[in-house]
Amino acid sequence: MSHDHRRPVFGRIGTFRARLSYGGWAERIVSLWALGRGLTVVPLSAVPADDACGPRISTPDGVHVAPDLLMLGLGGSHFVEVKRKSAPTAHRISGTICTGIERRDLDRYLAVAKATKTPVDLMLVHDTGGAELLGGDVERLASLIHHEAGGMVFWDVDELDVLAEADEMDELRAAMAGSRA
């Protein structure tokens, strides 16, 4: 089966609703992680949305695509965008192990942070390849980009914050699997 190289690989998952379901699993993992740290989690993906980009945030400077979650507690609040990724990969030129997201998404999260004056964290849940929860504040991550290619930005995984080690992520996955029983 040939792959249409004009569409992003993620486009193979199908409609916005199908992608939302795929990413929803990672949002639930991150929510469990945050609740275990005493944070309150507001899933913004539950806000009514259109079928193109999801929920919106209205600010004095315009309307923005909302990140997935709002986390409250420990003296503040911040937005969190969760991305589920299959695995980090080696950059073919440098050999550096990298992970990334679409450039337009990073730009959206930077715009939300600026417009709301509220931090936006990016959290990356990898299915394999160490399977830690990685991430950081998007403004800091914007200064750490390893390379860009094909409309994507990539980071050296060693430059990202390790928010949860692989064993903790395994426990969270097991807790989620147990909650479905």
VOBA-1610 file (N, C-alpha, C; in pm, whole numbers, padded with zeros to 5 digits, always signed):
BEGIN
Met+00085-00117+00000Met+00000+00000+00000Met+00089+00123+00000Ser+00068+00213-00094Ser+00154+00330-00100Ser+00099+00440-00011His+00190+00520+00042His+00154+00629+00131His+00150+00760+00051Asp+00047+00838+00070Asp+00035+00968+00004Asp+00124+01067+00080His+00238+01103+00024His+00336+01188+00093His+00293+01333+00105Arg+00182+01370+00044Arg+00134+01508+00057Arg+00058+01529+00187Arg+00013+01420+00248Arg-00062+01430+00373Arg+00028+01396+00489Pro+00010+01463+00604Pro+00090+01424+00720Pro+00061+01279+00759Val+00160+01212+00814Val+00144+01074+00854Val+00025+01060+00948Phe+00006+01157+01037Phe-00104+01152+01133Phe-00237+01151+01060Gly-00242+01203+00937Gly-00364+01207+00860Gly-00419+01068+00828Arg-00336+00965+00840Arg-00383+00829+00815Arg-00486+00786+00917Ile-00488+00849+01033Ile-00583+00811+01137Ile-00724+00851+01097Gly-00739+00950+01011Gly-00871+00984+00959Gly-00924+01117+01007Thr-01048+01118+01044Thr-01118+01241+01077Thr-01066+01304+01206Phe-01107+01429+01227Phe-01070+01498+01351Phe-01116+01417+01472Arg-01237+01364+01467Arg-01291+01286+01580Arg-01205+01162+01606Ala-01158+01096+01500Ala-01072+00978+01517Ala-00939+01018+01580Arg-00881+01130+01537Arg-00756+01178+01595Arg-00776+01217+01740Leu-00893+01276+01771Leu-00924+01315+01908Leu-00928+01193+01998Ser-00987+01085+01949Ser-00994+00961+02026Ser-00855+00904+02049Tyr-00770+00903+01945Tyr-00633+00854+01955Tyr-00555+00934+02059Gly-00565+01065+02052Gly-00495+01152+02147Gly-00559+01152+02285Gly-00688+01121+02292Gly-00759+01121+02420Gly-00699+01023+02520Trp-00647+00912+02470Trp-00581+00816+02557Trp-00463+00882+02628Ala-00382+00955+02554Ala-00265+01022+02612Ala-00309+01132+02709Glu-00417+01203+02676Glu-00469+01305+02768Glu-00510+01242+02900Arg-00570+01125+02896Arg-00612+01058+03020Arg-00490+01016+03101Ile-00386+00968+03034Ile-00261+00932+03106Ile-00204+01056+03176Val-00195+01167+03103Val-00140+01290+03160Val-00229+01341+03273Ser-00359+01327+03259Ser-00451+01370+03366Ser-00426+01288+03493Leu-00411+01157+03479Leu-00379+01074+03596Leu-00248+01116+03659Trp-00148+01143+03575Trp-00018+01189+03623Trp-00034+01317+03706Ala-00112+01414+03654Ala-00130+01542+03722Ala-00209+01527+03852Leu-00315+01446+03849Leu-00395+01424+03970Leu-00309+01363+04080Gly-00217+01275+04043Gly-00126+01216+04140Gly-00029+01316+04201Arg-00018+01432+04141Arg+00068+01538+04194Arg-00012+01650+04260Gly-00141+01624+04283Gly-00225+01720+04354Gly-00282+01832+04269Leu-00275+01818+04138Leu-00329+01921+04049Leu-00475+01890+04014Thr-00551+01994+03985Thr-00685+01981+03932Thr-00676+01990+03781Val-00747+01902+03712Val-00739+01896+03566Val-00875+01929+03505Val-00875+02026+03415Val-00996+02061+03339Val-00970+02022+03195Pro-01040+01919+03144Pro-01020+01878+03005Pro-01092+01973+02909Leu-01016+02053+02838Leu-01075+02150+02746Leu-01128+02081+02621Ser-01085+01957+02598Ser-01137+01883+02483Ser-01285+01850+02501Ala-01337+01866+02623Ala-01479+01843+02649Ala-01564+01963+02607Val-01499+02076+02579Val-01570+02196+02535Val-01621+02174+02394Pro-01747+02212+02364Pro-01797+02193+02227Pro-01702+02255+02124Ala-01685+02183+02013Ala-01588+02225+01912Ala-01642+02199+01773Asp-01576+02262+01675Asp-01609+02227+01538Asp-01524+02106+01499Asp-01542+02054+01380Asp-01469+01934+01340Asp-01337+01964+01272Ala-01288+02088+01281Ala-01164+02122+01213Ala-01046+02129+01309Cys-01059+02204+01417Cys-00944+02225+01505Cys-00973+02204+01652Gly-01095+02183+01689Gly-01124+02162+01831Gly-01169+02289+01901Pro-01174+02282+02034Pro-01223+02395+02114Pro-01139+02520+02094Arg-01199+02633+02121Arg-01135+02764+02104Arg-01130+02840+02237Ile-01036+02931+02244Ile-01027+03025+02356Ile-01041+03165+02297Ser-01131+03245+02353Ser-01146+03383+02310Ser-01066+03473+02402Thr-00979+03556+02345Thr-00897+03649+02420Thr-00916+03788+02360Pro-00871+03893+02429Pro-00884+04027+02373Pro-00817+04044+02236Asp-00715+03962+02207Asp-00648+03977+02077Asp-00698+03878+01972Gly-00801+03799+02004Gly-00856+03709+01903Gly-00895+03573+01959Val-00929+03485+01868Val-00971+03350+01904Val-00856+03255+01871His-00828+03164+01963His-00716+03070+01949His-00764+02927+01970Val-00696+02832+01908Val-00722+02691+01934Val-00679+02662+02078Ala-00767+02600+02154Ala-00738+02571+02295Ala-00646+02450+02307Pro-00550+02457+02400Pro-00474+02336+02432Pro-00569+02232+02493Asp-00521+02110+02512Asp-00606+02000+02557Asp-00657+02013+02699Leu-00571+02061+02790Leu-00604+02061+02932Leu-00571+02195+02996Leu-00642+02225+03103Leu-00606+02335+03193Leu-00578+02270+03327Met-00461+02298+03383Met-00425+02242+03513Met-00417+02354+03615Leu-00478+02329+03730Leu-00485+02428+03836Leu-00425+02371+03964Gly-00361+02459+04041Gly-00309+02416+04170Gly-00163+02449+04187Leu-00115+02420+04307Leu+00024+02446+04343Leu+00064+02589+04311Gly-00029+02682+04338Gly+00002+02824+04325Gly-00015+02883+04187Gly-00078+02814+04095Gly-00095+02872+03963Gly-00177+02784+03870Ser-00184+02829+03747Ser-00253+02752+03645Ser-00169+02752+03518His-00188+02651+03437His-00122+02647+03307His-00201+02556+03214Phe-00189+02585+03087Phe-00247+02501+02984Phe-00149+02389+02952Val-00204+02278+02907Val-00119+02165+02866Val-00171+02112+02733Glu-00081+02099+02639Glu-00110+02033+02512Glu-00041+01897+02517Val-00118+01793+02492Val-00066+01656+02499Val-00057+01601+02357Lys+00056+01545+02324Lys+00074+01480+02194Lys+00115+01335+02217Arg+00043+01245+02153Arg+00078+01103+02157Arg+00163+01074+02034Lys+00279+01017+02058Lys+00374+00988+01951Lys+00408+00839+01955Ser+00440+00783+01840Ser+00475+00641+01838Ser+00608+00616+01908Ala+00712+00691+01871Ala+00845+00672+01931Ala+00938+00784+01885Pro+01037+00819+01967Pro+01141+00911+01918Pro+01219+00842+01806Thr+01280+00922+01720Thr+01357+00866+01608Thr+01493+00934+01600Ala+01585+00869+01533Ala+01719+00926+01515Ala+01718+01022+01396His+01772+01142+01417His+01791+01237+01308His+01899+01179+01218Arg+01869+01165+01089Arg+01960+01091+01001Arg+02094+01161+00982Ile+02102+01293+00999Ile+02228+01363+00979Ile+02314+01360+01105Ser+02254+01394+01219Ser+02332+01404+01342Ser+02330+01277+01427Gly+02230+01189+01403Gly+02216+01070+01486Gly+02149+01098+01619Thr+02113+01223+01644Thr+02047+01262+01769Thr+01907+01204+01775Ile+01870+01150+01890Ile+01735+01097+01909Ile+01641+01216+01932Cys+01541+01228+01844Cys+01453+01345+01845Cys+01306+01306+01846Thr+01225+01401+01887Thr+01080+01390+01877Thr+01028+01527+01838Gly+00909+01532+01779Gly+00863+01661+01732Gly+00713+01670+01711Ile+00672+01790+01673Ile+00532+01820+01643Ile+00528+01912+01521Glu+00409+01935+01470Glu+00396+02026+01357Glu+00429+02169+01401Arg+00499+02241+01315Arg+00539+02380+01342Arg+00415+02466+01369Arg+00309+02446+01291Arg+00189+02529+01309Arg+00129+02508+01448Asp+00139+02386+01502Asp+00089+02361+01637Asp+00172+02435+01741Leu+00305+02428+01728Leu+00390+02503+01822Leu+00355+02651+01816Asp+00339+02705+01697Asp+00305+02847+01684Asp+00172+02879+01750Arg+00074+02788+01739Arg-00056+02808+01805Arg-00040+02815+01956Tyr+00040+02725+02013Tyr+00057+02722+02158Tyr+00134+02844+02208Leu+00231+02889+02129Leu+00302+03012+02165Leu+00207+03131+02163Ala+00114+03135+02067Ala+00016+03243+02060Ala-00079+03240+02179Val-00119+03122+02223Val-00206+03110+02341Val-00132+03160+02464Ala-00007+03120+02481Ala+00071+03166+02597Ala+00082+03318+02599Lys+00108+03377+02484Lys+00122+03522+02475Lys-00012+03593+02501Ala-00119+03544+02439Ala-00250+03609+02450Ala-00310+03597+02589Thr-00287+03484+02656Thr-00349+03460+02786Thr-00256+03494+02903Lys-00129+03516+02872Lys-00027+03538+02977Lys-00028+03422+03078Thr-00053+03303+03023Thr-00059+03179+03102Thr+00037+03080+03038Pro+00120+03015+03118Pro+00213+02918+03059Pro+00139+02806+02985Val+00200+02759+02878Val+00151+02644+02803Val+00263+02540+02802Asp+00233+02423+02855Asp+00329+02313+02854Asp+00293+02216+02743Leu+00393+02163+02678Leu+00377+02056+02581Leu+00422+01928+02649Met+00336+01826+02647Met+00371+01696+02704Met+00359+01591+02596Leu+00466+01514+02578Leu+00474+01414+02473Leu+00472+01274+02535Val+00371+01196+02498Val+00358+01059+02545Val+00399+00968+02430His+00507+00894+02449His+00556+00802+02347His+00507+00661+02378Asp+00460+00592+02274Asp+00413+00455+02292Asp+00529+00359+02314Thr+00645+00386+02252Thr+00762+00299+02264Thr+00888+00385+02270Gly+01003+00321+02281Gly+01130+00393+02278Gly+01161+00463+02408Gly+01139+00396+02520Gly+01164+00455+02651Gly+01033+00487+02720Ala+00937+00538+02644Ala+00800+00562+02690Ala+00790+00652+02812Glu+00885+00742+02831Glu+00873+00840+02937Glu+00774+00947+02894Leu+00730+01027+02992Leu+00650+01146+02963Leu+00751+01261+02955Leu+00764+01320+02837Leu+00861+01427+02813Leu+00788+01557+02784Gly+00855+01670+02806Gly+00793+01796+02768Gly+00862+01916+02826Gly+00784+02024+02836Gly+00834+02149+02889Gly+00747+02265+02843Asp+00779+02381+02893Asp+00709+02504+02857Asp+00739+02539+02712Val+00634+02572+02634Val+00654+02593+02490Val+00747+02710+02460Glu+00749+02812+02544Glu+00839+02924+02518Glu+00985+02879+02532Arg+01013+02796+02630Arg+01149+02742+02646Arg+01180+02646+02532Leu+01082+02561+02497Leu+01105+02463+02391Leu+01132+02532+02256Ala+01069+02648+02234Ala+01090+02719+02107Ala+01236+02758+02090Ser+01307+02776+02201Ser+01449+02813+02192Ser+01541+02691+02183Leu+01485+02570+02194Leu+01566+02448+02196Leu+01548+02360+02073Ile+01485+02412+01969Ile+01457+02331+01850Ile+01588+02279+01790His+01594+02149+01771His+01712+02084+01714His+01716+02103+01562His+01601+02080+01497His+01592+02101+01352His+01445+02107+01311Glu+01424+02155+01188Glu+01291+02160+01130Glu+01297+02091+00994Ala+01188+02020+00963Ala+01180+01952+00833Ala+01034+01919+00805Gly+00993+01939+00682Gly+00860+01899+00639Gly+00747+01958+00721Gly+00762+02083+00765Gly+00657+02145+00844Gly+00655+02104+00990Met+00759+02032+01033Met+00768+01984+01172Met+00887+02050+01241Val+00877+02060+01373Val+00990+02101+01456Val+01027+01982+01543Phe+01157+01965+01565Phe+01206+01850+01639Phe+01299+01895+01750Trp+01293+01821+01862Trp+01380+01846+01976Trp+01462+01722+02006Asp+01583+01743+02051Asp+01666+01638+02108Asp+01595+01594+02236Val+01563+01466+02249Val+01489+01421+02367Val+01565+01450+02496Asp+01698+01458+02489Asp+01777+01488+02609Asp+01761+01633+02655Glu+01706+01719+02569Glu+01682+01859+02605Glu+01545+01879+02670Leu+01458+01779+02660Leu+01323+01789+02717Leu+01324+01748+02863Asp+01229+01802+02939Asp+01213+01761+03078Asp+01154+01621+03082Val+01209+01534+03166Val+01150+01403+03189Val+01051+01421+03303Leu+00923+01421+03271Leu+00819+01446+03370Leu+00778+01319+03442Ala+00791+01206+03375Ala+00765+01076+03437Ala+00854+00973+03368Glu+00920+00891+03448Glu+01005+00784+03394Glu+00917+00673+03338Ala+00978+00585+03262Ala+00906+00476+03196Ala+00829+00389+03295Asp+00887+00359+03414Asp+00817+00274+03509Asp+00691+00340+03564Glu+00696+00471+03586Glu+00575+00543+03630Glu+00470+00543+03519Met+00513+00561+03395Met+00419+00557+03283Met+00354+00419+03271Asp+00432+00312+03295Asp+00376+00177+03293Asp+00268+00162+03400Glu+00293+00220+03520Glu+00193+00215+03628Glu+00067+00291+03588Leu+00083+00406+03524Leu-00034+00484+03480Leu-00113+00407+03373Arg-00041+00344+03281Arg-00109+00263+03178Arg-00187+00148+03243Ala-00126+00084+03342Ala-00192-00028+03412Ala-00316+00024+03487Ala-00304+00139+03549Ala-00419+00197+03621Ala-00533+00227+03525Met-00498+00278+03407Met-00602+00305+03306Met-00666+00175+03258Ala-00585+00075+03235Ala-00638-00054+03188Ala-00729-00115+03295Gly-00692-00100+03422Gly-00772-00152+03531Gly-00903-00077+03548Ser-00904+00052+03513Ser-01026+00131+03530Ser-01130+00098+03423Arg-01088+00032+03314Arg-01182-00007+03208Arg-01245-00143+03236Ala-01189-00214+03333Ala-01239-00350+03360Ala-01373-00348+03431
//
